[in-house]
Amino acid sequence: MNSQQARVSVPQWLKILTPRAFPIEPLPGSGWLNRGLWAPLISEIKDQFGTQEPLIVVGKPSVLALKVLQAFKPKHSIYDAMDDFPAFYTGVSRVAMANRERQLVQAVEKVWVSSTALKSRWSQEKASVCFVPNALDDALLLPPATLARSGREKFSAM
């Protein structure tokens, strides 16, 4: 899909803003370096909302997400924890991402999780954790014997 097609399929009430940033996150100091690039974006978001109360939903831990939450201090905010984000990084970046994610969990009103492992992890730090099942969560699958008895097992693992 090209950018023209993307603009056509976006509802009229929705405005998509693309943040500018140096691609160095989650390294420590990335927020300091990018803050000048984000200031106009945060101002534009404030202008768009005016006096309306925003609902802020964050899909990935980032300094920008924390800055937006800090700028608005919304009554309602959600972190949609779809993955174990620190697991995608190594070394200093992994530690930085883990810290950023922990800060985000503390900053939002609610945390949505997509697996039982994430629910277990974040329930220890946040009272308001909502489990939104992921279809590939092993804990939600029927045991293999149940599948075989039901006749739904079409192939076997090697």
KEGU-783545 format. One record per residue: residue number from 1; residue in one letter; chain; z, x, y of N, C-alpha, C in turn. Coordinates in steps of 0.02 Angstrom, whole numbers, plus 32768, in hexadecimal, padded with zeros to 4 digits. Atoms other than C-alpha are relative to their C-alpha. Layout:
REM KEGU-783545
[pt NUM,A,A,[Z,X,Y],[Z,X,Y],[Z,X,Y]]
...
END
This chain:
REM KEGU-783545
[pt 1,M,A,[8000,802B,7FC6],[8000,8000,8000],[8000,802D,803E]]
[pt 2,N,A,[8000,7FD9,7FC3],[7FD2,8047,80A9],[802E,7FE1,8034]]
[pt 3,S,A,[7FD0,8018,7FCD],[8039,8033,8148],[7FEB,7FBD,801E]]
[pt 4,Q,A,[8017,8040,7FE6],[7FCC,7FA3,8186],[8013,7FC7,7FD1]]
[pt 5,Q,A,[7FED,8033,8031],[7FE9,7F41,80E3],[804B,7FF5,8001]]
[pt 6,A,A,[7FB7,8007,7FFE],[80A3,7F65,80EE],[8016,7FD6,803B]]
[pt 7,R,A,[7FEE,8027,7FC5],[80AB,7F1E,819E],[7FEF,7FB6,7FF7]]
[pt 8,V,A,[8014,8046,800A],[8051,7E7F,8167],[8033,7FDD,7FD3]]
[pt 9,S,A,[7FD3,8021,802F],[80CD,7E5D,80D9],[8048,7FFD,8018]]
[pt 10,V,A,[7FBC,8002,7FE5],[8169,7E76,8144],[800A,7FBE,8026]]
[pt 11,P,A,[7FF3,803E,7FDC],[81B6,7DD2,817D],[8006,800C,804C]]
[pt 12,Q,A,[8001,7FF9,7FB7],[81A9,7DB4,8239],[8046,800F,801C]]
[pt 13,W,A,[7FBC,7FF7,7FE8],[8266,7DB2,824D],[801D,8045,7FF0]]
[pt 14,L,A,[7FE7,7FBF,8016],[8278,7E60,81FF],[7FDB,8038,8024]]
[pt 15,K,A,[801D,7FC6,7FE0],[825C,7F00,825E],[8016,803E,7FD9]]
[pt 16,I,A,[7FF1,7FC4,8026],[8250,7FA1,81FB],[8001,803C,802F]]
[pt 17,L,A,[7FF9,7FC4,7FD7],[8290,803C,8254],[8001,803D,7FD1]]
[pt 18,T,A,[8002,7FC4,8029],[826C,80E8,820E],[8026,8038,8024]]
[pt 19,P,A,[7FD9,7FCB,7FDF],[82F2,8169,8237],[7FDD,8043,7FFB]]
[pt 20,R,A,[8018,7FBB,8001],[82BD,8218,8265],[803B,802C,7FEC]]
[pt 21,A,A,[7FCA,7FD2,8015],[831F,82A5,8215],[7FE2,803E,7FE1]]
[pt 22,F,A,[8012,7FC4,8025],[8314,8356,81D8],[8015,7FF3,7FB7]]
[pt 23,P,A,[7FF2,8011,8046],[830D,8348,8119],[8030,8032,7FDF]]
[pt 24,I,A,[7FCF,7FD1,801A],[83AC,83AA,80F6],[803E,7FDF,7FE4]]
[pt 25,E,A,[7FC6,8022,801A],[8427,8325,80C3],[7FFD,8003,7FB3]]
[pt 26,P,A,[7FBB,800A,7FEC],[84A0,8328,8068],[8025,8040,8015]]
[pt 27,L,A,[7FDD,7FC3,7FED],[84C6,83DA,80A1],[8030,7FF4,8039]]
[pt 28,P,A,[7FD1,8005,7FC8],[855F,83E9,8110],[7FDE,8016,8040]]
[pt 29,G,A,[801E,7FF0,7FC0],[852C,83EC,81C6],[7FC0,7FD9,800E]]
[pt 30,S,A,[803F,8025,7FF7],[8493,837C,81AB],[8008,7FCA,8035]]
[pt 31,G,A,[7FF3,8034,7FCE],[84E1,82F1,8213],[8003,801D,8047]]
[pt 32,W,A,[7FFC,7FDF,7FBE],[8506,8368,82A2],[7FBA,8011,8019]]
[pt 33,L,A,[8044,7FEC,7FEE],[8453,83A7,82A1],[7FD4,7FC3,8010]]
[pt 34,N,A,[802B,803B,7FF8],[8405,82F9,8295],[8019,7FCD,8033]]
[pt 35,R,A,[7FE4,8034,7FD4],[8477,829A,830D],[7FD6,7FF1,803D]]
[pt 36,G,A,[802C,800B,7FC6],[8401,82B4,83A0],[7FC3,7FD6,7FEF]]
[pt 37,L,A,[8039,8028,8016],[8373,8268,833C],[8014,7FB8,7FF2]]
[pt 38,W,A,[7FE8,8043,8012],[83DE,81D2,830A],[8018,7FD7,803B]]
[pt 39,A,A,[7FE5,8024,7FC6],[8424,81A4,83B5],[7FD1,7FC9,8019]]
[pt 40,P,A,[802E,8035,7FEA],[8386,8147,83ED],[7FFA,7FC7,7FCD]]
[pt 41,L,A,[8004,8033,8035],[837F,80EC,8345],[803C,7FD1,8004]]
[pt 42,I,A,[7FC3,8029,7FFD],[8433,80B0,8353],[7FFE,7FD4,803F]]
[pt 43,S,A,[8007,8028,7FC2],[8412,8077,8407],[7FCF,7FC6,7FF5]]
[pt 44,E,A,[8031,8034,800C],[8379,8017,83CE],[801D,7FC9,7FD3]]
[pt 45,I,A,[7FE0,8031,802C],[83DD,7FC3,8343],[8030,7FD5,8029]]
[pt 46,K,A,[7FD1,8026,7FD5],[8463,7F91,83C2],[7FDA,7FD0,802C]]
[pt 47,D,A,[8029,802D,7FD6],[83DC,7F4A,8434],[7FE6,7FC5,7FD8]]
[pt 48,Q,A,[801A,8035,802A],[8393,7EE6,83A4],[8035,7FCB,7FF1]]
[pt 49,F,A,[7FCB,802F,8012],[843A,7E98,8375],[801E,7FDE,803D]]
[pt 50,G,A,[7FE0,801D,7FC5],[8478,7E7A,8425],[8049,7FF2,7FF1]]
[pt 51,T,A,[7FBA,8013,800E],[851B,7E1A,840F],[800A,7FE4,7FBA]]
[pt 52,Q,A,[7FFA,801B,8044],[84F5,7DE0,835E],[8028,8030,7FD4]]
[pt 53,E,A,[7FD9,7FD8,8030],[8568,7E1B,82D3],[7FD2,8014,7FC6]]
[pt 54,P,A,[802D,7FEA,8036],[8505,7E86,8257],[8023,8000,7FBC]]
[pt 55,L,A,[7FEB,7FF2,8044],[8515,7E8C,819B],[7FDD,8041,7FEF]]
[pt 56,I,A,[801D,7FBF,800F],[84FB,7F42,816B],[8006,800C,7FB5]]
[pt 57,V,A,[8002,7FF1,8047],[84C6,7F6A,80B9],[7FE2,8045,7FF8]]
[pt 58,V,A,[8015,7FBB,8009],[84B8,8020,8086],[7FED,800A,7FB7]]
[pt 59,G,A,[8018,7FF4,8044],[8451,8053,7FEF],[8007,8047,7FE8]]
[pt 60,K,A,[7FF6,7FBA,8014],[846F,810E,7FF2],[8030,8021,8032]]
[pt 61,P,A,[7FD1,7FDF,7FD3],[84FE,8175,8037],[7FDB,8032,802E]]
[pt 62,S,A,[801E,7FD1,7FD0],[84CA,81D3,80D5],[802A,8002,803E]]
[pt 63,V,A,[7FDD,7FFA,7FC0],[850F,8210,8179],[7FE7,7FC9,802F]]
[pt 64,L,A,[801B,8035,7FD5],[849B,8195,81D1],[8021,7FBD,7FF1]]
[pt 65,A,A,[7FDE,803F,8012],[84E7,8103,8170],[8047,7FFF,801C]]
[pt 66,L,A,[7FBC,7FFC,7FE4],[8595,813D,81A3],[7FFF,7FF8,804C]]
[pt 67,K,A,[8006,8006,7FB7],[855C,814D,8259],[7FF2,7FB8,8015]]
[pt 68,V,A,[800F,8046,7FF0],[8514,809D,8259],[803E,7FD5,7FF7]]
[pt 69,L,A,[7FC2,8026,800B],[85B4,8056,820E],[8033,800E,8038]]
[pt 70,Q,A,[7FD2,7FEC,7FCA],[8619,80B6,8290],[7FEB,7FE1,8043]]
[pt 71,A,A,[8019,801C,7FC1],[85AB,8079,831F],[800B,7FB5,8006]]
[pt 72,F,A,[7FFB,8049,7FFF],[85B6,7FC1,82EE],[8044,7FE5,7FED]]
[pt 73,K,A,[7FC0,8019,8019],[865E,7FB0,8297],[7FF9,7FB6,7FEA]]
[pt 74,P,A,[800E,8046,8013],[861A,7F13,8241],[8039,7FE0,7FD8]]
[pt 75,K,A,[7FD0,8025,8029],[8689,7E8C,81F6],[7FEA,8002,7FB7]]
[pt 76,H,A,[801B,8004,8044],[8616,7E89,815F],[7FD1,803B,7FF3]]
[pt 77,S,A,[802A,7FC7,8014],[85CD,7F22,8109],[8007,800B,7FB6]]
[pt 78,I,A,[8003,7FF6,8048],[859A,7F4F,8059],[7FE1,8043,7FF1]]
[pt 79,Y,A,[8021,7FC6,801D],[8576,7FEF,7FFC],[7FE8,7FEB,7FBB]]
[pt 80,D,A,[801F,8012,803F],[84FE,7FC8,7F6E],[7FF9,8040,7FD7]]
[pt 81,A,A,[7FFE,7FC2,8027],[852C,8056,7EF6],[7FD6,7FF8,7FC1]]
[pt 82,M,A,[802F,8008,8037],[8494,8059,7E85],[8001,803A,7FCF]]
[pt 83,D,A,[8001,7FC4,8029],[84AC,8108,7E40],[803D,802B,800E]]
[pt 84,D,A,[7FCE,7FCC,7FF4],[8524,8198,7E30],[7FDC,8035,8029]]
[pt 85,F,A,[8029,7FD6,7FD5],[84D3,81ED,7EC6],[8011,804A,7FFC]]
[pt 86,P,A,[7FF2,7FB8,8004],[8532,8293,7EBB],[7FE1,8022,7FC2]]
[pt 87,A,A,[801D,7FE4,803D],[84EB,82AB,7E0B],[7FB9,801A,800A]]
[pt 88,F,A,[8044,7FE9,7FF3],[843F,82C7,7E57],[7FFD,8044,8023]]
[pt 89,Y,A,[7FFD,7FC2,7FDA],[847A,8363,7EB1],[802A,8034,7FDB]]
[pt 90,T,A,[7FD7,7FCA,801C],[84CA,840B,7E88],[8023,8025,8038]]
[pt 91,G,A,[7FDF,7FD4,7FD1],[8541,8482,7EDD],[801E,7FDD,803C]]
[pt 92,V,A,[7FE4,8019,7FC1],[8570,8464,7F93],[7FE5,7FBA,800F]]
[pt 93,S,A,[801E,8041,7FF3],[84F8,83D1,7F9F],[8022,7FC9,7FD7]]
[pt 94,R,A,[7FDD,8032,802B],[854F,8377,7F0E],[8044,7FEF,801E]]
[pt 95,V,A,[7FBE,800B,7FE2],[85FA,838F,7F5F],[7FFA,7FD8,8041]]
[pt 96,A,A,[800A,8024,7FC1],[85B8,8355,8008],[7FED,7FB7,7FF4]]
[pt 97,M,A,[8013,8045,800F],[8567,82BA,7FBC],[803C,7FD8,7FE6]]
[pt 98,A,A,[7FC4,8022,801A],[8607,828E,7F5D],[8030,7FEE,8039]]
[pt 99,N,A,[7FD4,800D,7FC7],[866C,829D,7FFE],[7FE3,7FC8,802C]]
[pt 100,R,A,[8021,8033,7FD7],[85ED,8236,805F],[8005,7FBC,7FE0]]
[pt 101,E,A,[7FFC,8040,8024],[85EC,81AF,7FDA],[8047,7FE3,8003]]
[pt 102,R,A,[7FBA,8016,7FFB],[86AA,81A7,7FDA],[800F,7FE4,8046]]
[pt 103,Q,A,[7FF7,8018,7FBB],[86A9,8195,8099],[7FDF,7FBC,8009]]
[pt 104,L,A,[8024,803E,7FFB],[8629,810B,808B],[8026,7FC7,7FDF]]
[pt 105,V,A,[7FDA,8033,8024],[868E,80AB,800A],[803D,7FEA,8029]]
[pt 106,Q,A,[7FC6,8012,7FD6],[8725,80B2,807F],[7FEB,7FDB,803F]]
[pt 107,A,A,[8016,801D,7FC0],[86BD,807C,8116],[7FE6,7FB9,7FF9]]
[pt 108,V,A,[801E,8043,8008],[866E,7FDE,80CC],[8033,7FCD,7FE9]]
[pt 109,E,A,[7FD5,8037,8016],[86BA,7F35,80A9],[7FFE,7FF8,7FB4]]
[pt 110,K,A,[8008,800C,8047],[8674,7F25,7FF9],[7FD3,8035,7FE1]]
[pt 111,V,A,[802B,7FD3,8027],[8625,7F92,7F73],[7FE2,7FD7,7FC8]]
[pt 112,W,A,[8023,801F,8038],[85A2,7F4C,7EFE],[7FED,8039,7FD1]]
[pt 113,V,A,[8011,7FCD,8032],[8589,7FAD,7E5D],[7FD1,7FE3,7FCC]]
[pt 114,S,A,[8033,8017,802E],[84FE,7FA6,7DDE],[800F,8012,7FB7]]
[pt 115,S,A,[7FEE,7FEF,8045],[8558,7FE8,7D43],[804C,7FFC,7FF8]]
[pt 116,T,A,[7FB8,8002,800E],[8600,7FDC,7CEF],[8021,8043,800F]]
[pt 117,A,A,[7FE5,7FBE,7FF0],[8617,8098,7D06],[800E,8006,804B]]
[pt 118,L,A,[7FF6,7FFF,7FB8],[8601,8087,7DC3],[8039,7FD0,8014]]
[pt 119,K,A,[7FCA,802F,7FF1],[8675,7FF0,7DC4],[8043,8021,7FF2]]
[pt 120,S,A,[7FC2,7FDE,8011],[86FB,8054,7D6C],[8011,8036,8033]]
[pt 121,R,A,[7FF6,7FCA,7FD0],[86E4,80E6,7DE3],[8018,7FE7,8043]]
[pt 122,W,A,[7FF1,8015,7FBC],[86E8,8086,7E87],[803A,7FCF,8003]]
[pt 123,S,A,[7FC7,802E,8000],[876C,8005,7E54],[8041,8025,800C]]
[pt 124,Q,A,[7FC3,7FD7,7FF4],[87EB,8092,7E5C],[8009,800F,804A]]
[pt 125,E,A,[7FFC,7FEF,7FB9],[87C2,80AF,7F15],[7FF8,7FC5,802E]]
[pt 126,K,A,[800F,8039,7FD5],[8791,8004,7F55],[8011,7FC0,7FDB]]
[pt 127,A,A,[7FEC,803F,8020],[87DB,7F59,7F30],[7FC5,7FD0,7FFA]]
[pt 128,S,A,[8037,802F,7FFF],[873C,7EFB,7F5B],[7FC0,801E,7FE2]]
[pt 129,V,A,[803A,7FE6,8023],[86BE,7F32,7ED7],[7FE1,7FC5,7FDA]]
[pt 130,C,A,[8024,8037,8020],[863A,7EB5,7E9D],[7FCE,801D,7FCE]]
[pt 131,F,A,[802C,7FE8,8035],[85E0,7ED4,7DF9],[7FC0,7FD7,7FFF]]
[pt 132,V,A,[8042,801F,8003],[8525,7EAC,7E04],[7FDC,8023,7FC7]]
[pt 133,P,A,[8017,7FDC,803C],[84E8,7ED5,7D54],[7FBA,801D,8005]]
[pt 134,N,A,[8040,7FDE,8007],[845C,7F4F,7D36],[7FE8,7FF1,7FB9]]
[pt 135,A,A,[801A,8013,8042],[83ED,7F19,7CA5],[8003,8039,7FCD]]
[pt 136,L,A,[7FFF,7FC7,802F],[83F6,7FC9,7C5A],[8046,801C,7FF5]]
[pt 137,D,A,[7FBC,7FEB,800B],[84B3,7FD6,7C57],[8011,7FF7,7FB6]]
[pt 138,D,A,[7FF1,8002,8048],[84E2,8002,7BA2],[8038,7FCF,7FF0]]
[pt 139,A,A,[7FC8,802B,800D],[8583,7F9F,7BB0],[7FEC,7FB6,7FFE]]
[pt 140,L,A,[8017,8045,7FFF],[851F,7EFF,7BCC],[7FD1,7FEE,7FC8]]
[pt 141,L,A,[802F,800C,8036],[84AA,7F13,7B39],[8024,7FE9,7FC1]]
[pt 142,L,A,[7FE4,8016,8040],[84C7,7EBE,7A93],[8002,803B,7FCF]]
[pt 143,P,A,[7FFF,7FCB,8033],[84FA,7F2F,7A03],[7FC1,7FFD,7FD5]]
[pt 144,P,A,[803E,7FFF,8028],[8464,7F66,7997],[8002,7FD1,7FC5]]
[pt 145,A,A,[7FFC,802D,803A],[84A3,7F03,7901],[7FF3,7FB8,8014]]
[pt 146,T,A,[800B,8044,7FE7],[84A3,7E63,7969],[7FB7,7FF5,800E]]
[pt 147,L,A,[8048,8005,7FF2],[83F1,7E85,79A2],[7FD8,7FF9,7FBF]]
[pt 148,A,A,[8024,8001,803F],[83B7,7EA5,78EF],[8007,7FBB,7FDE]]
[pt 149,R,A,[7FF5,8042,801E],[8406,7E02,78B0],[7FD9,7FCA,8024]]
[pt 150,S,A,[8022,8035,7FDA],[83B4,7D9F,793B],[7FB4,8005,7FFA]]
[pt 151,G,A,[8048,7FF8,8009],[8308,7DE2,790E],[7FDC,8018,803E]]
[pt 152,R,A,[801F,7FEA,7FC2],[82EB,7E24,79BD],[7FF1,804B,7FFF]]
[pt 153,E,A,[800D,7FB8,8002],[82E7,7EDA,7988],[7FB9,800D,7FE5]]
[pt 154,K,A,[8046,7FF7,8012],[822E,7F08,7985],[7FF0,8047,7FEC]]
[pt 155,F,A,[800C,7FBA,8011],[823C,7FC4,7970],[8043,8023,7FF6]]
[pt 156,S,A,[7FC2,7FDB,800B],[82BA,8045,793C],[7FFA,8044,8022]]
[pt 157,A,A,[7FFF,7FBE,7FE0],[82ED,80E6,7990],[7FF7,8036,7FCC]]
[pt 158,M,A,[800B,7FC9,802F],[82B9,8189,793F],[803B,802F,8000]]
END
